[in-house]
């Protein structure tokens, strides 16, 4: 498949099966995907207890017979896993990366043609059952299998289209780029980047068959730039500062000072705030830790340094209407490491008390990118 030349001045956006999934005509401004595809080709060898609270991940419904555009029942799919024994591709003995220690990783592939484009995930308290989704409006749920502390594969994986208020797939409405996720009990929130909307699904009403209802957002959210809108969600549970608030951060919607626009939706102090933008990083996800710290996952692309990944740590008490929040980087990686277009992050605490961060990448349905699942121990 030929690569389109990226548009100048725009930002960034993992190699599955030996297949090519046509994306059709590239939408205007969709340079994040083009950039990373072009970069990968040019740079070669792209070879909570612990979360805010134990997340609610209901047991899967029985799989159905099909998963087509009519919104039929979920289907079981097979996911193949290839281990990533080390994170630094040049130093196999290195395990420490900033405040993180590498645990294990997997390259995920599937013959199911709609697998890919994973934009986020949420895990249960044990780090086993997961809810994930693609940027094309499709749920993926299942279990992570472990061998000791290392991931060894996925099981019981089901795929199903996200349904809108009318019971039809959200893509029928043109609601594309489902990019962010947050969970409050049985309620699952999904941010739609292109539509600048948030949908709320009650998984107690049919699991992935639940219908999404539109969550009211501030008017300013509708003015976020196309394909640079809401990219990260985090829900603050009871008993915490800002309890009942949905934190929503844009990928690259900029305020008058060039910082990233974000919102506090609901809760005791709704309003708008900003995330200080530095070194050309854009936001790709966020997760709230039990320590009342917000981890913000970021990425960037430049022609000189390639793809960069970063995690910043921000105290939750700093988040308030009108605030400009910032925090130190606790993790950085680039193409010398086993990274790709990292779009999702979550956290859980092991029985031994370790906080584990899990990250997933969006392969953009491209044969030159990969779907990666990575786990690290947070040491500090």
Helices and strands as residue ranges (DSSP letters): H 31-43, E 75-76, E 80-83, E 96-97, E 100-109, E 118-123, E 129-134, E 138-147, E 150-161, G 170-173, E 178-184, E 187-192, E 197-202, G 207-209, E 213-214, G 219-223, E 230-235, E 245-254, E 260-266, E 271-275, E 282-288, E 293-302, E 306-315, G 316-318, E 324-325, E 329-334, E 342-349, E 355-361, E 371-378
